[in-house]
Amino acid sequence: MHYVLFGNVLTEWAIAIAIGLAVCLVLYGVHGFVLRRLRAFAATATATTRYLDELAISILSTTHFLFIFSMGVYAAMQWLVLPEKIATLLTRIAIAIALVQAARWGDAGLKGWLLHYRTQRAAQDIASSTSTAALGFFARVVLWVVIFLMVLDNFGVNITTLVASLGIGGIAVALAMQNILGDLFGSLSIVLDKPFVVGDFIIIDDIAGTVEYIGLKSTRIASLSGQQVVFSNSDMLKSRIHNYKRMQMRRILFEISVAREIDQRQLHLIPVILREAVEAQQHARFDRAHFRGYGDSALEFEIVYFVDTSDYNVYMDVQQEINFVLFDRFIAEGIPFAYPVQAVRLASSAPSRTAPAMAAALQK
């Protein structure tokens, strides 16, 4: 039992192996126990906690046996006196494996969270699937690049030059792909900030239509005239966007004109008729009705009311019913609507005193 191997007697090797096996068995047992408990919780949990349980299960399921084994080896080597080079190499290998395992956990967590986000938003925002997929890919690439650099640094590689090269290369690529990257980040901004989503009715400059698709580079709108209009995401975010889908209610202002020939009773009756016509509608809330002023050939009235929905068809139905009521009431009260009137004044037919003189001048 006093036989020496790499500076340690067989007894020390036996104890180290036992420690390593014990650490592997404990980690493996704890890993299996936690997974079983999480699966049991997920089977009886609510929707919110089930998502968290399933996310934890997907993360822990990526635990590789090589990670457990490396932790056992690392624990065992603490009992032994090994040459410095071998001890350093084993330590660096264990750290590298731990870093790769951490990357696997992070990668699984990102994929699980993004999958849950896309599932939750798919019914309301179809564009989130494309944009969050790109965001997830970008985040995972960054994660693995960082882990790769950490592994290289762990093995003693000078990564300063590599990081500087990556930075310079990244700047060159960013300058070459400036427009594409601008549209890509514009897409991410649209998804995260949500100025509009698929299905919203928006107006940009003089283009009005419904958002059909939000991609990585462009957003497509079905205009009212029928054609599809494509905007780049970066240009769209620089414009003023009017989102009518987010409108909680509509403020409506309209005017009517009546003939000047009405009497005083009819003039005072018109605001009352206007108020009653608006208040009779189910989705309308009356605000005001005023005799605004005297037009060129009519008396002008201004009416303001609110519609309690953003649906344009509902607004038009309400306005149509108000017009019907006003037409019927004005006929019943003998109030005529105004129409353009032009007065033509004819000159007198009497001969002008200068006419004979002008005729004599022309004969000369």
C-alpha positions as CSV (number, residue, x, y, z in Angstrom):
1,M,0.0,0.0,0.0
2,H,3.1,2.2,0.1
3,Y,3.5,2.1,-3.7
4,V,3.8,5.7,-5.0
5,L,2.1,6.8,-8.2
6,F,2.6,10.4,-9.4
7,G,3.7,11.4,-5.9
8,N,0.7,9.8,-4.1
9,V,0.4,6.4,-2.4
10,L,-2.3,4.0,-3.4
11,T,-4.4,4.8,-0.3
12,E,-4.6,8.5,-1.3
13,W,-5.5,7.5,-4.8
14,A,-8.3,5.2,-3.4
15,I,-9.6,8.1,-1.2
16,A,-9.5,10.5,-4.1
17,I,-11.4,8.1,-6.4
18,A,-14.0,7.6,-3.6
19,I,-14.4,11.3,-3.3
20,G,-14.8,11.7,-7.0
21,L,-17.4,9.0,-7.3
22,A,-19.2,10.3,-4.2
23,V,-19.4,13.8,-5.8
24,C,-20.6,12.4,-9.1
25,L,-23.2,10.3,-7.5
26,V,-24.4,13.2,-5.3
27,L,-24.6,15.6,-8.2
28,Y,-26.3,13.0,-10.4
29,G,-28.8,12.2,-7.7
30,V,-29.6,15.8,-6.9
31,H,-30.0,16.5,-10.6
32,G,-32.5,13.6,-11.0
33,F,-34.3,14.5,-7.8
34,V,-34.8,18.1,-8.8
35,L,-36.0,17.2,-12.3
36,R,-38.6,14.7,-10.9
37,R,-39.9,17.3,-8.4
38,L,-40.1,20.0,-11.0
39,R,-42.1,17.7,-13.3
40,A,-44.4,16.8,-10.5
41,F,-45.0,20.5,-9.7
42,A,-45.5,21.3,-13.4
43,A,-48.2,18.7,-13.7
44,T,-50.4,20.4,-11.0
45,A,-49.3,24.0,-11.3
46,T,-51.2,27.0,-12.8
47,A,-50.3,28.4,-16.2
48,T,-47.9,31.0,-14.9
49,T,-46.0,28.7,-12.5
50,R,-46.1,25.8,-15.0
51,Y,-44.2,28.0,-17.5
52,L,-41.5,28.6,-14.9
53,D,-41.3,24.9,-14.0
54,E,-41.1,23.9,-17.6
55,L,-38.4,26.5,-18.2
56,A,-36.4,25.2,-15.2
57,I,-36.8,21.6,-16.5
58,S,-35.6,22.5,-20.0
59,I,-32.5,24.3,-18.5
60,L,-31.6,21.4,-16.1
61,S,-32.2,18.8,-18.9
62,T,-29.2,20.2,-20.8
63,T,-26.9,19.2,-17.9
64,H,-24.3,16.9,-19.5
65,F,-22.8,14.0,-17.7
66,L,-19.3,15.2,-18.7
67,F,-19.9,18.3,-16.5
68,I,-20.8,16.1,-13.5
69,F,-17.8,13.9,-14.1
70,S,-15.5,16.9,-14.4
71,M,-16.7,18.2,-11.1
72,G,-16.0,14.8,-9.5
73,V,-12.5,14.8,-11.0
74,Y,-11.9,18.3,-9.7
75,A,-13.1,17.4,-6.2
76,A,-10.9,14.3,-6.2
77,M,-7.7,16.1,-7.3
78,Q,-8.0,18.3,-4.3
79,W,-7.0,15.3,-2.1
80,L,-4.0,14.5,-4.2
81,V,-0.6,16.2,-4.6
82,L,-0.1,16.4,-8.3
83,P,2.6,18.1,-10.4
84,E,1.9,21.7,-11.0
85,K,1.4,21.4,-14.8
86,I,-1.0,18.4,-14.4
87,A,-3.0,20.2,-11.7
88,T,-3.1,23.4,-13.7
89,L,-4.3,21.5,-16.8
90,L,-7.0,19.6,-15.0
91,T,-8.2,22.8,-13.3
92,R,-8.4,24.6,-16.6
93,I,-10.2,21.7,-18.3
94,A,-12.7,21.6,-15.4
95,I,-13.3,25.3,-15.6
96,A,-13.7,25.1,-19.4
97,I,-16.3,22.4,-19.1
98,A,-18.1,24.4,-16.4
99,L,-18.2,27.4,-18.7
100,V,-19.5,25.4,-21.7
101,Q,-22.2,23.9,-19.4
102,A,-23.1,27.4,-18.2
103,A,-23.5,28.4,-21.9
104,R,-25.8,25.4,-22.5
105,W,-27.9,26.4,-19.5
106,G,-28.1,30.0,-20.8
107,D,-28.9,28.9,-24.3
108,A,-31.7,26.7,-23.1
109,G,-33.1,29.5,-21.0
110,L,-33.1,31.9,-23.8
111,K,-34.7,29.5,-26.2
112,G,-37.4,28.6,-23.6
113,W,-38.2,32.2,-22.8
114,L,-38.4,33.3,-26.4
115,L,-40.6,30.3,-27.3
116,H,-43.0,31.2,-24.4
117,Y,-42.9,34.9,-25.5
118,R,-43.7,34.0,-29.1
119,T,-46.5,31.7,-28.0
120,Q,-48.1,34.3,-25.8
121,R,-47.9,37.0,-28.5
122,A,-48.6,35.0,-31.6
123,A,-52.4,35.7,-31.4
124,Q,-52.0,39.4,-31.0
125,D,-48.7,40.2,-32.7
126,I,-47.6,37.9,-35.5
127,A,-44.5,39.9,-36.3
128,S,-43.1,39.1,-32.8
129,S,-42.2,35.6,-34.1
130,T,-39.8,36.9,-36.7
131,S,-38.3,39.7,-34.7
132,T,-37.9,37.8,-31.5
133,A,-36.3,34.9,-33.4
134,A,-33.7,37.3,-34.7
135,L,-33.3,38.8,-31.3
136,G,-32.8,35.3,-29.8
137,F,-30.3,34.3,-32.4
138,F,-28.3,37.5,-31.8
139,A,-28.4,36.9,-28.0
140,R,-27.3,33.3,-28.3
141,V,-24.4,34.2,-30.6
142,V,-23.2,36.8,-28.2
143,L,-23.5,34.3,-25.3
144,W,-21.4,31.6,-27.1
145,V,-18.8,34.2,-28.3
146,V,-18.3,35.4,-24.8
147,I,-18.0,31.9,-23.4
148,F,-15.6,31.0,-26.2
149,L,-13.4,34.0,-25.3
150,M,-13.5,33.1,-21.6
151,V,-12.4,29.5,-22.4
152,L,-9.5,30.8,-24.4
153,D,-8.5,33.1,-21.6
154,N,-8.8,30.3,-19.2
155,F,-6.2,28.3,-21.2
156,G,-3.8,31.2,-21.1
157,V,-4.5,32.6,-24.6
158,N,-4.1,36.4,-24.9
159,I,-7.5,37.4,-26.1
160,T,-6.8,41.2,-26.1
161,T,-5.6,41.2,-29.7
162,L,-8.5,38.9,-30.7
163,V,-11.1,41.2,-29.0
164,A,-9.6,44.2,-30.6
165,S,-9.7,42.5,-34.0
166,L,-13.3,41.5,-33.4
167,G,-14.1,45.1,-32.5
168,I,-12.4,46.6,-35.6
169,G,-14.1,43.9,-37.8
170,G,-17.4,44.6,-36.1
171,I,-17.1,48.3,-36.9
172,A,-16.2,47.6,-40.5
173,V,-19.2,45.3,-40.9
174,A,-21.5,47.7,-39.2
175,L,-20.4,50.5,-41.5
176,A,-20.9,48.3,-44.6
177,M,-24.3,47.1,-43.4
178,Q,-25.5,50.3,-41.9
179,N,-28.9,50.4,-43.6
180,I,-29.6,46.7,-43.0
181,L,-28.6,47.0,-39.3
182,G,-30.7,50.1,-39.0
183,D,-33.7,48.3,-40.3
184,L,-32.9,45.3,-38.1
185,F,-32.8,47.4,-34.9
186,G,-35.8,49.2,-36.2
187,S,-37.7,45.9,-36.2
188,L,-36.5,45.1,-32.7
189,S,-37.7,48.6,-31.6
190,I,-41.1,48.0,-33.1
191,V,-41.4,44.7,-31.4
192,L,-40.3,45.9,-28.0
193,D,-41.8,49.4,-28.0
194,K,-44.9,48.4,-30.0
195,P,-46.0,51.7,-31.6
196,F,-48.2,49.4,-33.7
197,V,-48.8,45.7,-34.2
198,V,-50.1,43.6,-37.1
199,G,-53.8,44.4,-37.7
200,D,-53.6,48.1,-36.6
201,F,-54.9,50.8,-38.8
202,I,-52.3,53.5,-39.1
203,I,-51.6,56.6,-41.2
204,I,-48.0,57.5,-42.2
205,D,-47.6,60.7,-44.1
206,D,-50.3,60.4,-46.7
207,I,-50.6,56.6,-46.6
208,A,-53.4,55.0,-44.7
209,G,-53.9,51.3,-44.3
210,T,-53.7,48.2,-42.1
211,V,-50.4,46.7,-41.0
212,E,-50.0,43.3,-42.6
213,Y,-46.5,42.2,-41.7
214,I,-43.5,43.4,-39.7
215,G,-40.3,41.8,-40.9
216,L,-36.6,42.2,-40.1
217,K,-36.1,44.8,-42.8
218,S,-39.5,46.2,-43.8
219,T,-43.1,46.6,-42.7
220,R,-45.9,46.1,-45.2
221,I,-49.2,48.0,-45.1
222,A,-52.4,47.2,-47.1
223,S,-53.5,50.7,-48.1
224,L,-57.2,51.7,-48.5
225,S,-56.8,51.8,-52.3
226,G,-55.8,48.2,-52.4
227,Q,-52.1,48.1,-53.1
228,Q,-49.5,47.0,-50.7
229,V,-47.1,49.7,-49.5
230,V,-43.7,48.6,-48.2
231,F,-41.7,50.8,-45.7
232,S,-38.2,50.2,-44.4
233,N,-38.4,49.9,-40.6
234,S,-35.8,52.7,-40.0
235,D,-37.7,55.1,-42.3
236,M,-41.0,54.2,-40.6
237,L,-39.8,55.0,-37.1
238,K,-38.6,58.4,-38.3
239,S,-42.1,59.3,-39.5
240,R,-45.1,60.5,-37.5
241,I,-47.4,57.5,-37.1
242,H,-51.1,57.9,-36.4
243,N,-52.4,54.7,-34.9
244,Y,-56.2,54.7,-35.0
245,K,-56.5,51.2,-33.5
246,R,-55.3,52.6,-30.2
247,M,-57.9,55.4,-30.2
248,Q,-60.4,54.9,-27.4
249,M,-63.0,57.2,-28.8
250,R,-63.6,59.5,-31.7
251,R,-64.2,63.3,-31.5
252,I,-66.5,64.3,-34.3
253,L,-67.0,67.8,-35.5
254,F,-69.4,68.5,-38.3
255,E,-71.3,71.6,-39.6
256,I,-74.6,72.3,-41.2
257,S,-75.9,75.4,-42.9
258,V,-79.5,76.6,-43.1
259,A,-81.1,79.3,-45.2
260,R,-81.2,82.9,-44.0
261,E,-85.0,83.1,-44.4
262,I,-85.8,81.2,-41.1
263,D,-87.5,83.1,-38.3
264,Q,-86.4,83.7,-34.8
265,R,-88.2,80.7,-33.3
266,Q,-86.6,78.3,-35.8
267,L,-83.2,79.8,-35.2
268,H,-83.4,79.1,-31.4
269,L,-84.9,75.7,-32.0
270,I,-82.0,74.4,-34.2
271,P,-79.4,73.8,-31.4
272,V,-82.1,71.9,-29.4
273,I,-82.8,69.7,-32.5
274,L,-79.1,69.1,-32.9
275,R,-78.6,68.0,-29.3
276,E,-81.6,65.7,-29.4
277,A,-80.4,64.1,-32.6
278,V,-77.0,63.3,-31.1
279,E,-78.3,62.1,-27.7
280,A,-80.7,59.7,-29.4
281,Q,-77.8,57.6,-30.7
282,Q,-76.5,54.7,-28.6
283,H,-72.7,55.1,-29.1
284,A,-72.7,58.9,-29.2
285,R,-72.0,61.4,-26.3
286,F,-73.1,65.0,-27.0
287,D,-70.6,67.8,-26.3
288,R,-71.9,71.0,-27.8
289,A,-73.9,72.6,-30.6
290,H,-73.7,76.3,-31.4
291,F,-74.8,78.9,-33.9
292,R,-71.3,79.6,-35.2
293,G,-71.9,82.6,-37.5
294,Y,-73.1,84.1,-40.7
295,G,-71.9,82.6,-43.9
296,D,-72.1,84.2,-47.4
297,S,-75.5,82.8,-48.1
298,A,-76.4,80.8,-45.0
299,L,-76.5,80.6,-41.2
300,E,-73.8,78.2,-40.0
301,F,-74.0,75.7,-37.0
302,E,-71.2,73.6,-35.5
303,I,-71.8,70.3,-33.6
304,V,-69.3,68.3,-31.6
305,Y,-69.9,64.8,-30.1
306,F,-67.9,61.7,-29.2
307,V,-68.2,58.1,-30.3
308,D,-67.3,55.6,-27.6
309,T,-65.5,53.3,-30.0
310,S,-62.6,53.5,-32.6
311,D,-64.6,51.5,-35.1
312,Y,-65.0,53.7,-38.2
313,N,-68.1,51.8,-39.4
314,V,-69.8,52.5,-36.1
315,Y,-69.0,56.2,-36.4
316,M,-70.4,56.3,-39.9
317,D,-73.6,54.5,-38.7
318,V,-74.0,57.1,-35.9
319,Q,-73.4,60.0,-38.3
320,Q,-75.9,58.6,-40.8
321,E,-78.6,58.2,-38.2
322,I,-78.0,61.8,-37.0
323,N,-78.3,63.0,-40.6
324,F,-81.6,61.1,-41.0
325,V,-83.0,62.7,-37.8
326,L,-81.9,66.2,-38.8
327,F,-83.5,65.8,-42.2
328,D,-86.8,64.6,-40.8
329,R,-86.9,67.3,-38.0
330,F,-86.0,70.2,-40.3
331,I,-88.8,69.2,-42.8
332,A,-91.2,68.9,-39.9
333,E,-90.3,72.4,-38.5
334,G,-90.1,74.0,-42.0
335,I,-86.4,74.8,-41.7
336,P,-84.7,74.8,-45.2
337,F,-81.1,73.7,-45.6
338,A,-78.9,76.2,-47.3
339,Y,-77.7,76.0,-50.8
340,P,-75.4,78.2,-52.8
341,V,-77.0,81.4,-53.9
342,Q,-75.7,84.0,-56.3
343,A,-77.3,87.4,-56.9
344,V,-76.9,88.9,-60.4
345,R,-77.5,92.7,-60.7
346,L,-78.4,93.9,-64.2
347,A,-77.4,97.3,-65.4
348,S,-80.2,99.8,-66.3
349,S,-81.5,99.6,-69.9
350,A,-81.7,103.4,-70.3
351,P,-79.3,104.7,-73.1
352,S,-76.1,106.1,-71.9
353,R,-75.4,109.8,-72.5
354,T,-72.0,109.0,-73.9
355,A,-73.2,106.5,-76.4
356,P,-73.9,109.0,-79.3
357,A,-70.5,110.6,-78.8
358,M,-68.8,107.2,-78.9
359,A,-70.7,106.3,-82.1
360,A,-69.7,109.5,-83.8
361,A,-66.1,108.9,-82.9
362,L,-66.1,105.5,-84.4
363,Q,-67.6,106.8,-87.7
364,K,-64.7,109.2,-88.2
